[in-house]
Amino acid sequence: MVSEADVRLVLDGIDDPELPCSIVQLGLVESVHIDEDRVGIELLPTFTGCPALDMIEGDVRAQVSAMDGVATCTVRWRYQPAWSPDRISEAGRNRLHKHGVTTPTACCGEGAEAVSLTTSAVPCPYCGSTRTILDSPFGPTRCRQIHLCEACRNQFEHMKPTN
C-alpha cells in the first residue's frame, strides 16, 4: 500500500507550469487521502481563474497514478481555505527569489494584524535595494505584479498579496 509520505514526495517533484517551484513548495497541496489503492488529493489554486489548473491537475493525476500500488488518483480543487502567499515554504520562497520573483512577508502569527507594505518595502531580488517601485499591478499571471528597482534598474516579479 502506498503511503501519504510517498505521495507527497511525488507531488514535491511536480513543478508549477508558470513558476520555478513545486506545487508542494507553493502550498497548493491541501490534503492527501488514501483508501487502499485509491488516492484523493485536494489542491488550492493560487487564483480561481488560473490558466494552469488543468495542467497541474493532469500532471498530478498522471504522476500519482503511475506509482506502484495506486489504481486511481482523483484531484479536487478547493477554494476554502483560500490560498495565500503565506503558504509558500521557505524552499519555495528561495527558489522564487533566485528566479527574480519576490513574495510578501508572512504575518507574524495568530491574531496578528496584516499591515499593507509600501512598494519600497519589497526588496529587489537582484541587488537587495528597497528602492523599488510598482511598475505594473498586472504581471504575466493574475498572481504576480511587476516591480522596478531604481538602484540596479532591473524589473522583477512579486507574488501579489491576497488582502
Order of alpha helices (4+ residues) and beta strands (2+ residues): alpha-beta-beta-alpha-beta-alpha-beta-beta-beta-beta
